[in-house]
Amino acid sequence: MYMYGPHAGPLHEDLPLAATGTKPSVRAAITRQWRAAHESGRVRVAALRASDFYGPGVQASHIGNDVMRAIAAGKAASFVAPLDVPHDFAYVPDIHRAVISLLDAPDDAFGQPWHVPCAPTESVRAIVLRASLAFGRPLKTNVVPLWSLPMLGVFVPFLKEMAEMRFQWDRPYRVDASRFSKRFWGDATPFDDGVRATVEAHLASTAG
């Protein structure tokens, strides 16, 4: 979703591509390339775009394995994002399902972007609280404030990237997947089910 840049409302597929910022500009350039390749007839391309994601075995995520591991151990989970701002998350098995739906689609589904449906928007805190309840542990958190990211980014490259992309976290972040839902399906996995499966997968991977 980087190619859209900052927006106040839900992100939909017809938004203009971002013109500033390193990551947004790179993703915008890639979008122009695949569109040109598709329009030339050289390849058949469609873009499936997902919000931040979570799910069983997920590592690189704001609510990935590091967070699950900390909660399971009764330790404070670390976050580089506000906990109480509404934010859409896509469930990885739903992303897999969307990929299959698009691969099986007729030609008219190609040459355009599609957004993966998400469960109804909630805050990070509301989502990880489910995990803490499933683990039977109190939720403890450490949060790096957004205002500190430019300074910390001088020393930590990942935080420098986060500083550039903080517009994804300083306001409600919602993804409009109505185009995909009308064409394919819209029954995204509820957080109750997705978080439960994520916790169960973590427990299974650490058993014995």
C-alpha positions as CSV (number, residue, x, y, z in Angstrom):
1,M,0.0,0.0,0.0
2,Y,3.1,2.3,0.1
3,M,2.4,3.6,-3.4
4,Y,-0.6,5.5,-2.3
5,G,1.2,7.7,0.2
6,P,-0.6,9.5,3.0
7,H,-4.4,9.8,2.8
8,A,-7.1,10.7,5.3
9,G,-9.7,8.2,4.1
10,P,-9.9,4.6,3.2
11,L,-7.4,3.4,0.6
12,H,-9.0,2.3,-2.7
13,E,-7.5,1.1,-5.9
14,D,-8.2,4.3,-7.9
15,L,-6.2,6.6,-5.7
16,P,-3.4,8.5,-7.5
17,L,0.1,7.1,-7.1
18,A,2.4,8.9,-4.6
19,A,5.0,11.3,-6.0
20,T,7.2,11.8,-2.9
21,G,8.9,9.6,-0.4
22,T,11.5,6.8,-1.1
23,K,9.3,3.8,-0.5
24,P,6.1,5.3,-2.0
25,S,8.0,6.5,-5.1
26,V,9.6,3.1,-5.7
27,R,6.3,1.2,-5.4
28,A,4.6,3.8,-7.7
29,A,7.4,3.2,-10.3
30,I,6.9,-0.5,-10.1
31,T,3.2,-0.1,-10.6
32,R,3.8,2.0,-13.8
33,Q,6.2,-0.7,-15.0
34,W,3.8,-3.6,-14.6
35,R,0.9,-1.6,-16.1
36,A,3.0,-0.8,-19.1
37,A,4.1,-4.4,-19.5
38,H,0.5,-5.6,-19.3
39,E,-0.8,-3.0,-21.8
40,S,1.9,-3.9,-24.3
41,G,0.8,-7.5,-24.2
42,R,4.1,-8.8,-23.1
43,V,2.7,-10.3,-19.9
44,R,-0.6,-10.7,-18.1
45,V,-0.4,-8.9,-14.8
46,A,-2.6,-8.1,-11.9
47,A,-1.5,-6.6,-8.5
48,L,-2.9,-8.0,-5.3
49,R,-2.3,-5.5,-2.5
50,A,-2.6,-6.3,1.2
51,S,-2.4,-4.2,4.3
52,D,-0.1,-5.0,7.2
53,F,-0.5,-8.7,7.9
54,Y,-0.6,-11.3,10.7
55,G,-1.1,-15.0,11.0
56,P,0.5,-18.3,12.0
57,G,4.2,-18.3,11.6
58,V,4.4,-14.7,10.4
59,Q,7.8,-13.1,11.3
60,A,8.1,-9.6,9.9
61,S,4.9,-7.9,11.1
62,H,3.9,-5.4,13.8
63,I,2.0,-8.3,15.4
64,G,4.3,-11.1,14.3
65,N,6.2,-13.9,16.1
66,D,8.3,-11.5,18.2
67,V,5.1,-10.1,19.7
68,M,3.6,-13.5,20.2
69,R,6.8,-14.8,21.8
70,A,6.9,-11.9,24.3
71,I,3.2,-12.2,25.3
72,A,3.5,-16.0,25.7
73,A,6.5,-15.4,28.1
74,G,4.7,-12.8,30.1
75,K,7.1,-10.1,28.9
76,A,6.4,-6.7,27.4
77,A,5.8,-6.8,23.7
78,S,7.5,-4.0,21.7
79,F,5.7,-1.9,19.1
80,V,6.8,0.8,16.8
81,A,3.3,2.2,16.3
82,P,0.5,3.6,18.4
83,L,-1.6,0.9,19.9
84,D,-5.0,2.6,19.9
85,V,-5.3,4.0,16.3
86,P,-7.6,1.9,14.2
87,H,-5.6,-0.1,11.6
88,D,-6.5,-2.8,9.1
89,F,-4.6,-6.1,9.2
90,A,-4.9,-8.8,6.6
91,Y,-4.8,-12.4,7.7
92,V,-2.1,-14.4,5.8
93,P,-4.3,-17.4,4.9
94,D,-6.8,-14.8,3.5
95,I,-4.0,-13.4,1.3
96,H,-3.3,-17.0,0.1
97,R,-6.9,-17.4,-0.7
98,A,-7.0,-14.1,-2.6
99,V,-4.0,-15.1,-4.7
100,I,-5.7,-18.3,-5.7
101,S,-8.9,-16.4,-6.6
102,L,-7.1,-14.0,-8.8
103,L,-5.0,-16.7,-10.5
104,D,-8.2,-18.5,-11.4
105,A,-9.9,-15.4,-12.7
106,P,-10.6,-14.7,-16.3
107,D,-8.6,-12.2,-18.4
108,D,-10.7,-9.2,-17.5
109,A,-9.5,-9.3,-13.9
110,F,-6.0,-8.6,-15.0
111,G,-4.3,-5.3,-15.8
112,Q,-5.6,-3.7,-12.5
113,P,-4.9,-3.7,-8.8
114,W,-7.0,-5.5,-6.1
115,H,-7.1,-5.1,-2.4
116,V,-7.3,-8.1,0.0
117,P,-10.3,-8.0,2.3
118,C,-9.6,-7.5,6.0
119,A,-11.7,-8.1,9.1
120,P,-13.5,-5.1,10.4
121,T,-11.0,-2.4,11.5
122,E,-9.6,-2.6,15.1
123,S,-6.7,-1.1,17.0
124,V,-3.4,-3.0,17.5
125,R,-4.2,-3.1,21.2
126,A,-7.6,-4.8,20.6
127,I,-6.0,-7.4,18.4
128,V,-3.1,-8.4,20.6
129,L,-5.3,-8.3,23.7
130,R,-7.0,-11.4,22.2
131,A,-3.6,-13.0,22.1
132,S,-2.8,-12.2,25.7
133,L,-6.2,-13.7,26.7
134,A,-5.5,-16.8,24.6
135,F,-2.1,-17.2,26.2
136,G,-3.5,-16.6,29.7
137,R,-1.0,-13.7,30.2
138,P,-1.5,-10.1,31.0
139,L,-0.8,-7.7,28.2
140,K,2.4,-5.7,28.7
141,T,3.7,-3.3,26.1
142,N,6.6,-1.1,25.2
143,V,5.8,1.5,22.5
144,V,8.3,3.6,20.6
145,P,6.5,7.0,20.0
146,L,6.3,8.2,16.4
147,W,7.8,11.5,17.2
148,S,11.1,9.8,18.2
149,L,11.5,7.9,15.0
150,P,13.5,10.5,13.0
151,M,16.1,10.8,15.8
152,L,16.3,7.0,16.4
153,G,16.5,6.4,12.7
154,V,19.9,8.0,12.6
155,F,21.2,4.9,14.5
156,V,18.7,2.2,13.5
157,P,17.9,1.8,9.7
158,F,14.6,0.1,10.3
159,L,13.4,3.0,12.4
160,K,14.5,5.4,9.7
161,E,12.2,3.6,7.3
162,M,9.4,3.7,9.9
163,A,9.9,7.4,10.2
164,E,9.2,7.9,6.5
165,M,6.2,5.6,6.6
166,R,4.7,6.9,9.9
167,F,1.7,8.3,8.0
168,Q,0.4,4.7,8.0
169,W,0.2,4.9,11.8
170,D,-0.5,8.5,12.8
171,R,-4.1,8.3,11.6
172,P,-6.8,5.6,11.1
173,Y,-5.6,3.2,8.4
174,R,-8.4,1.5,6.5
175,V,-8.3,-0.5,3.3
176,D,-11.3,-0.4,0.9
177,A,-11.5,-3.9,-0.6
178,S,-15.1,-3.6,-1.9
179,R,-13.9,-4.1,-5.5
180,F,-12.4,-7.5,-4.7
181,S,-15.4,-8.4,-2.4
182,K,-17.9,-7.8,-5.1
183,R,-16.0,-9.8,-7.7
184,F,-14.7,-12.7,-5.6
185,W,-15.4,-12.9,-1.8
186,G,-15.5,-10.6,1.2
187,D,-15.7,-12.9,4.2
188,A,-12.3,-12.1,5.7
189,T,-11.4,-14.2,8.7
190,P,-12.6,-12.5,12.0
191,F,-9.8,-11.5,14.4
192,D,-11.2,-13.9,17.0
193,D,-10.5,-16.8,14.7
194,G,-7.3,-15.5,13.2
195,V,-5.6,-14.6,16.5
196,R,-6.7,-18.0,18.0
197,A,-5.1,-19.8,15.1
198,T,-2.0,-17.7,15.4
199,V,-1.6,-18.4,19.1
200,E,-2.2,-22.1,18.6
201,A,0.5,-22.2,15.8
202,H,2.9,-20.5,18.1
203,L,2.2,-22.9,21.0
204,A,2.6,-25.9,18.6
205,S,5.9,-24.6,17.4
206,T,7.3,-24.2,20.9
207,A,5.9,-27.4,22.4
208,G,8.3,-30.0,23.6
